């Protein structure tokens, strides 16, 4: 029986997705855009097997493989995605999936973006849905149906937009520029390795309770073309100012939800201040953005990356850093995991 292996990157959003138009089709409320991350990838191998049940094994850097049962939200989403693609292929066969992340589980980096992009890719291929895999737009729609919006953007490399759309057909990802376009760097500064208290799935539902949500969504409509153009034109200052404001805007919604979600901690605020001071006092351009967590993503130009990473490592709140450049999107590799 033939095995298929795919490697997919995580990504960091410059215009973020928080809140859904449709919770069944997982349609976001606003167009969003991100950069893929070279040092945060998932490699996944799959093979069809005989027998009544699927087997899914997952491993993070420095940990042993664990066999998943369908009792956590992400694991349920994995088993649901297997069932969905199996049904789509009209092929009643079980599958063995083995998946490895090259970043630690306790780094506080969402593994779902890289994980679900790689998973969907291998499933489409082992179940014989090659046309859906080859058509990247369609591949990205299939990724969306497993519930991780960020994973939709990991289908492509480099800089990627996701159109919110209004139905299944109109909501998909598109590449704005490939990984060679611009040598930007994302230095992830780990300040807190705790599991997030409110998952993104819960958060997308709670966003509706924030009195600031409508204003934020209107604002993203204005900011999206500014960020997109800044990427295309490699205008770092415009991109940086927009992405920092955007992160704060999303966190303002998070903090005003009911119940509220405060993801930032003292370390997050310390890094925000440190980076602002760096701009004001040394004229070095760098900007911070945060997903649903306390860890900072410091976006800078490659020429300044070593200075900034060194500075981050001296911050007493920072436990470790991860250096990322733009990376290729989900793609097949020949080294199988079993
Ligand atoms: C805050 O539904 O993609 O990262 O699967 O946990 O990544 P995860 O959540 P998802 O929502 C993304 C939330 C976000 C912003 C973003 O990446 O757009």
Boltz pocket constraint, residues with backbone or C-beta under 6 A from the ligand:
constraints:
  - pocket:
      binder: B
      contacts: [[A, 11], [A, 12], [A, 13], [A, 15], [A, 16], [A, 17], [A, 18], [A, 32], [A, 110], [A, 112], [A, 113], [A, 147], [A, 148], [A, 149], [A, 150], [A, 151], [A, 199], [A, 200], [A, 201], [A, 290], [A, 291], [A, 292]]
      max_distance: 6.0
